[in-house]
Amino acid sequence: MPIEQAKSESTYVIDSESGVETARLMHQDRLITEQLGGLFPVEIDSSRISDILDLACGPGGWVLDVAHAYPKIQVVGVDISQSMVRYANAQALAQGLDNAHFKVMDVLKLLACEDNSFDLVNARLLFGFMPTKAWPGLLGECMRILRPGGLICLNECEIGITNSPASERLSEIFLRGMQRVGMVFSPDARHVGITAMLGGLLDGAGFKDIQQRAAVIDYSTGTEIHDAFCQNMMIGSKLAQPFMIKMGLTTQEEIDRLYQECQDEVYAEDFRGVWYYLRVWGTKA
């Protein structure tokens, strides 16, 4: 049965109502899809899918792309941000995509969806707002709303590894902040730790035939994706500054200095960086 949700407070560590964040996420969606090799893992047979739910869809980039590529599939995106949902619905209307729909919903609560109503539940980069303790509840809800034989596909990442001292320091501050709000699995906050946990989380929720596929994005100087990926990374870093300061782990003076040093270092000729993504999917028996 559908559940009515009360108004919720966002746990996203970046201001989800920011227009700059909306633009960044739209750009990021396209980058990730390209680097992961498509909208779905190649092993997933899209011909068996009629209804998709995308969790925490943001401004709807993935939903819009799926709706455009697969006009016979109905795709619903849900997000806690009213401004992003308004933007996504406006984009669907402007692009004439009557199979793309967006709703305001807090995925940390019981999902306002009927039982057995979707063939695929998709999610990307939930770690930015998901407390570690909330994962089992969300996956249980995904199990409830999937039809028998339905699929869940999770796409998560670890923070990039680079030879930039300033980038590594910014990552350290960010991850320690995430640890303080209970959003990293790594015991020492050296990593997000989510990619190591995904398979076990799906197994614990009762999903079967769990599969995983990793992708490494090399955004070193000289690579085709370097400029676009670094731009996305630097904007995200700027938008995360208020969170890092609020956590008491840095000062505005230090963060401004690190940001400038990071910008200089990632555009240097000898810059090297990789970002690791993991897709994990499983089936409801």
Residue pairs with C-beta under 8 A, 6 or more apart in sequence:
1 114
1 115
2 112
2 113
2 114
3 109
3 110
3 111
3 112
3 113
4 112
5 105
5 106
5 109
5 110
5 112
6 109
8 80
8 106
8 108
8 109
10 16
10 80
10 81
10 129
11 108
11 129
11 130
11 131
11 181
12 80
12 81
12 128
12 129
13 128
13 129
13 177
13 178
13 181
13 183
13 240
13 243
14 21
14 128
14 236
14 239
14 240
14 243
15 21
15 239
15 242
16 58
16 79
16 80
16 81
16 83
16 84
17 81
17 82
17 83
17 84
18 239
19 83
20 235
20 239
21 239
22 58
22 59
22 83
22 84
22 87
24 232
24 235
24 236
24 239
25 58
25 59
25 61
25 84
26 58
26 59
26 61
27 228
27 231
27 232
28 61
28 232
29 58
29 61
29 62
29 65
29 124
30 61
30 65
31 225
31 228
31 229
31 232
32 124
32 155
32 277
33 39
33 62
33 65
35 215
35 217
35 225
35 277
36 155
36 215
36 277
36 279
37 215
39 62
39 65
39 66
39 69
40 46
40 153
41 153
41 211
41 213
41 279
41 281
43 211
43 213
43 281
44 120
44 151
44 153
44 281
46 70
46 73
48 119
48 149
49 70
49 73
49 119
49 120
49 151
50 72
50 73
50 74
50 119
51 73
51 74
51 75
51 76
51 117
51 118
51 119
51 120
52 63
52 66
52 73
52 74
52 75
52 76
52 118
52 119
52 120
52 121
52 122
53 76
53 77
53 78
53 113
53 118
53 120
53 121
53 122
53 145
54 60
54 62
54 63
54 66
54 75
54 76
54 77
54 78
54 121
54 122
54 123
54 124
55 78
55 107
55 121
55 122
55 123
55 126
55 138
55 142
56 78
56 79
56 80
56 107
56 123
56 124
56 126
56 129
57 63
57 77
57 78
57 79
57 84
57 88
57 102
58 79
58 81
58 84
58 88
59 84
59 87
59 88
59 91
60 77
60 84
60 85
60 87
60 88
60 89
60 91
60 92
60 100
60 102
62 77
62 122
62 124
63 75
63 76
63 77
63 88
63 92
63 100
63 102
64 88
64 91
64 92
64 95
64 97
64 100
66 73
66 75
66 100
67 73
67 75
67 92
67 97
67 99
67 100
68 95
68 97
70 99
71 99
72 99
73 99
74 99
74 101
75 99
75 100
75 101
76 101
76 102
76 103
76 118
77 85
77 88
77 100
77 101
77 102
77 103
78 85
78 102
78 103
78 104
78 105
78 107
78 111
79 85
79 88
79 102
79 104
79 105
80 104
80 105
80 106
80 107
81 104
82 104
85 102
85 103
85 104
88 100
88 102
89 101
89 102
92 98
92 100
92 101
92 102
103 112
105 111
105 112
107 126
107 138
107 141
108 129
108 130
108 131
108 134
108 137
108 138
110 141
111 141
111 142
111 144
111 145
113 145
114 145
115 144
115 145
116 145
116 146
116 147
116 148
117 145
117 147
118 145
118 146
118 147
118 150
119 146
119 147
119 149
119 150
119 151
120 146
120 150
120 151
120 152
120 153
121 142
121 145
121 146
121 150
121 151
121 152
121 153
122 152
122 153
122 155
123 152
123 153
123 154
123 155
124 155
124 156
125 155
125 156
125 157
126 138
126 154
126 156
127 156
127 157
127 178
127 183
127 184
127 192
127 194
128 183
129 183
130 138
130 183
131 181
131 182
131 183
132 182
132 183
132 184
132 185
133 182
135 197
135 201
136 201
136 204
136 205
139 152
139 201
139 202
139 204
139 205
139 207
140 205
142 152
142 205
143 152
143 205
143 206
143 207
143 284
146 152
146 284
147 284
148 284
148 285
149 283
149 284
149 285
150 283
150 284
151 281
151 282
151 283
151 284
152 202
152 207
152 281
152 282
152 284
153 279
153 280
153 281
154 198
154 202
154 279
154 280
154 281
155 277
155 278
155 279
156 192
156 194
156 195
156 198
156 277
156 278
156 280
157 192
157 194
157 195
157 275
157 276
157 277
157 278
158 191
158 192
158 193
158 194
158 195
158 275
158 276
159 171
159 174
159 175
159 191
159 192
159 275
160 167
160 171
160 219
160 233
160 273
160 274
160 275
160 276
161 273
161 274
161 275
161 276
162 168
162 266
162 271
162 272
162 273
162 274
163 270
163 271
163 272
163 273
164 262
164 265
164 266
164 271
164 273
165 261
165 265
166 258
166 259
166 261
166 262
166 264
166 265
167 262
167 265
167 266
167 273
169 258
170 237
170 255
170 258
170 259
170 262
172 189
173 244
173 249
173 250
173 255
173 258
174 237
174 240
174 243
174 244
175 184
175 186
175 189
175 190
175 191
175 192
176 189
176 247
176 249
177 243
177 244
177 246
177 247
177 249
178 184
178 189
178 192
179 186
179 189
180 247
180 249
181 247
183 192
184 191
184 192
184 193
184 194
185 192
185 193
185 194
185 196
185 197
186 192
186 193
195 276
195 278
198 212
198 278
198 280
199 210
199 212
199 280
202 210
202 280
202 282
203 210
203 282
206 284
206 285
207 282
207 283
207 284
208 282
208 283
208 284
208 285
209 282
209 283
210 280
210 281
210 282
211 280
211 281
211 282
212 278
212 279
212 280
213 278
213 279
214 276
214 277
214 278
214 279
215 276
215 277
215 278
215 279
216 274
216 275
216 276
216 277
217 225
217 229
217 274
217 275
217 276
217 277
218 225
218 273
218 274
219 225
219 226
219 229
219 230
219 233
219 273
219 274
219 275
220 226
220 271
220 272
220 273
220 274
221 266
221 267
221 268
221 269
221 270
221 271
221 272
226 271
229 275
230 266
230 267
233 266
234 259
234 262
234 263
234 266
237 259
237 262
238 259
241 252
241 255
241 259
244 250
244 255
245 251
245 252
245 255
250 258
265 271
266 273
